[in-house]
Amino acid sequence: MEILRPFDRRCESRRPIDLPLLVWGVDVQGERFLQEAHARDISLSGALLSGLDADLRSGDVIGILCGKRKARFRVIWVRYDGDGEKMQVAVHRIEADECPWVELLSVDTDLNRPDGVNAPSP
């Protein structure tokens, strides 16, 4: 019997990481929030955030500060962690903003090239 794997719609690879961030925005009650969270997977266009207390929903726009760089992201989906206390949030970067963790990806950006050859970083 063959094991079926879920279809992955991502166009770019993600890098597993534990990256501390500051996240801000407006929650579902209309209250502003600012809190620490962690990115668990990152790519040029998105991330999986964990440890959020703020109540968010798909379509919300939040800000993320990584080091000295910030960018806006749209919430794609939200779910509670195993304990049901904190939230995990998948986010996609708004194209007009520069990726705040691009330096952390510079080594991995060419790993998915079809010829298998990694190009030097610019």
C-alpha positions as CSV (number, residue, x, y, z in Angstrom):
1,M,0.0,0.0,0.0
2,E,1.4,3.4,-1.0
3,I,1.5,6.3,1.5
4,L,-0.1,9.4,0.1
5,R,1.6,12.7,0.9
6,P,-0.3,15.9,1.1
7,F,0.1,18.2,-1.9
8,D,2.4,21.1,-1.1
9,R,1.3,24.3,-2.9
10,R,4.3,26.3,-1.9
11,C,6.5,27.8,-4.7
12,E,9.5,28.2,-2.5
13,S,11.3,26.2,0.2
14,R,10.8,27.0,3.8
15,R,13.6,27.0,6.4
16,P,12.9,25.5,9.8
17,I,14.0,28.0,12.5
18,D,13.2,29.3,15.9
19,L,13.3,33.1,15.3
20,P,12.1,35.5,18.0
21,L,10.0,38.4,16.6
22,L,7.8,41.3,17.6
23,V,4.3,41.2,16.2
24,W,1.8,44.0,16.3
25,G,-1.7,44.7,14.9
26,V,-5.3,44.8,15.8
27,D,-7.1,41.7,17.1
28,V,-10.7,40.6,16.4
29,Q,-12.1,42.8,19.2
30,G,-10.5,45.9,17.6
31,E,-7.8,46.1,20.3
32,R,-4.2,46.9,19.4
33,F,-1.6,44.4,20.5
34,L,2.2,44.2,20.6
35,Q,3.8,40.9,21.6
36,E,6.7,38.6,21.2
37,A,6.3,35.5,19.1
38,H,8.5,33.0,17.2
39,A,8.7,32.1,13.5
40,R,9.0,28.3,13.1
41,D,9.3,28.2,9.3
42,I,10.4,31.1,7.1
43,S,10.5,31.8,3.4
44,L,10.9,34.9,1.3
45,S,7.1,35.3,1.2
46,G,5.9,34.0,4.4
47,A,6.2,32.3,7.8
48,L,4.6,30.1,10.4
49,L,4.3,32.0,13.7
50,S,3.7,30.5,17.1
51,G,3.1,31.6,20.6
52,L,0.6,34.4,19.8
53,D,-1.9,35.5,22.4
54,A,-3.8,37.9,20.1
55,D,-7.0,36.6,18.5
56,L,-6.6,36.9,14.8
57,R,-8.5,35.7,11.7
58,S,-7.7,35.0,8.1
59,G,-7.3,38.3,6.1
60,D,-6.0,40.4,9.0
61,V,-2.8,42.4,8.4
62,I,-0.1,42.3,11.0
63,G,3.3,43.9,11.3
64,I,6.4,41.9,12.1
65,L,9.7,43.2,13.4
66,C,12.8,41.0,12.9
67,G,15.9,42.6,14.2
68,K,15.8,46.1,12.7
69,R,13.6,45.2,9.7
70,K,9.9,45.3,9.6
71,A,7.2,44.2,7.1
72,R,3.5,43.7,6.9
73,F,2.0,40.3,6.5
74,R,-1.5,39.0,5.7
75,V,-2.9,36.2,7.9
76,I,-3.6,33.1,5.8
77,W,-4.9,30.7,8.5
78,V,-5.0,30.5,12.3
79,R,-5.2,27.5,14.7
80,Y,-4.6,26.9,18.4
81,D,-1.6,25.0,19.6
82,G,-1.9,21.6,21.4
83,D,-2.8,23.2,24.7
84,G,-5.5,25.5,23.2
85,E,-3.9,28.6,24.8
86,K,-1.6,30.1,22.2
87,M,-2.1,30.5,18.4
88,Q,-0.2,29.4,15.4
89,V,-0.6,31.7,12.4
90,A,0.5,31.3,8.8
91,V,1.3,34.6,7.2
92,H,2.1,35.8,3.7
93,R,4.3,39.0,3.2
94,I,2.6,41.9,1.4
95,E,4.6,42.3,-1.8
96,A,5.4,46.0,-1.4
97,D,7.4,45.3,1.8
98,E,10.9,43.8,1.8
99,C,11.4,40.4,3.5
100,P,12.7,41.1,7.0
101,W,14.7,37.8,7.3
102,V,16.2,37.7,3.8
103,E,19.7,37.3,5.2
104,L,18.8,34.1,7.0
105,L,17.6,32.6,3.7
106,S,20.5,33.7,1.4
107,V,22.2,30.3,1.7
108,D,19.0,28.4,1.0
109,T,17.4,30.5,-1.8
110,D,18.9,28.3,-4.6
111,L,18.4,24.9,-3.0
112,N,15.4,24.2,-5.2
113,R,17.1,24.8,-8.6
114,P,16.2,22.0,-11.0
115,D,19.9,21.4,-11.9
116,G,20.8,20.9,-8.3
117,V,23.6,23.4,-8.4
118,N,23.7,26.1,-5.8
119,A,24.5,29.5,-7.2
120,P,26.7,31.8,-5.1
121,S,24.9,34.4,-3.0
122,P,25.0,38.0,-4.4
